[in-house]
């Protein structure tokens, strides 16, 4: 069953996380971590947000961010 869409509130703080399927690793090498951070930076330029904290673990990540005008579900 899919989750309900997030409520968008400009200036709202969001705790986002994602895990690998069945506990599988998301990042296999140091280059994978770098690629993720580069993609995060690119996304931030396109859809501005304030990033307050992040944690990158081998099989998941956490982000604490403050959204502006673009909802977190924007594609």
Legacy VTK file of the C-alpha trace (Angstrom):
# vtk DataFile Version 3.0
C-alpha trace
ASCII
DATASET POLYDATA
POINTS 75 float
0.000 0.000 0.000
1.579 3.321 -1.027
2.033 6.052 1.524
-0.033 9.227 1.403
1.568 12.255 -0.311
3.538 14.566 1.964
1.908 17.806 2.970
3.882 20.687 1.507
4.501 23.690 3.740
7.074 26.255 2.557
9.588 26.635 5.371
8.681 23.234 6.777
11.371 20.872 8.055
11.365 17.377 6.584
13.200 14.243 7.671
13.712 12.170 4.520
15.213 8.711 4.370
15.595 5.850 1.934
16.947 2.331 2.360
18.241 -0.271 -0.034
15.878 -3.120 -0.891
16.125 -5.976 1.618
18.914 -4.154 3.423
21.129 -4.129 0.331
23.903 -1.576 0.083
23.079 1.681 -1.654
26.720 2.794 -1.776
29.340 0.246 -2.808
32.384 2.502 -3.183
33.581 5.934 -2.107
32.721 7.123 -5.625
29.070 6.176 -4.976
28.966 8.493 -1.955
30.498 11.283 -4.044
27.995 10.702 -6.859
25.099 10.924 -4.388
26.393 14.200 -2.929
26.882 15.597 -6.443
23.309 14.618 -7.356
22.044 16.201 -4.129
23.890 19.428 -4.957
22.475 19.446 -8.503
18.964 18.874 -7.157
19.415 21.723 -4.674
20.385 24.102 -7.496
17.291 23.150 -9.499
14.828 22.972 -6.587
16.241 25.168 -3.779
16.106 23.895 -0.200
18.181 24.303 2.947
20.014 21.158 4.003
20.663 21.116 7.761
21.999 17.606 8.228
22.591 14.396 6.367
23.855 10.913 7.141
25.018 8.478 4.485
25.197 4.867 5.647
26.136 1.913 3.414
22.510 0.798 3.048
20.499 3.997 3.656
20.587 7.771 4.022
18.850 10.461 6.058
18.324 14.118 5.130
17.006 16.954 7.277
15.939 19.780 5.015
13.789 22.868 4.901
11.716 23.190 1.755
10.999 26.417 -0.059
8.483 26.637 -2.907
9.035 23.191 -4.454
7.421 20.203 -2.681
9.668 17.252 -1.845
7.592 15.069 -4.166
8.354 17.262 -7.207
9.709 15.273 -10.161
LINES 1 76
75 0 1 2 3 4 5 6 7 8 9 10 11 12 13 14 15 16 17 18 19 20 21 22 23 24 25 26 27 28 29 30 31 32 33 34 35 36 37 38 39 40 41 42 43 44 45 46 47 48 49 50 51 52 53 54 55 56 57 58 59 60 61 62 63 64 65 66 67 68 69 70 71 72 73 74
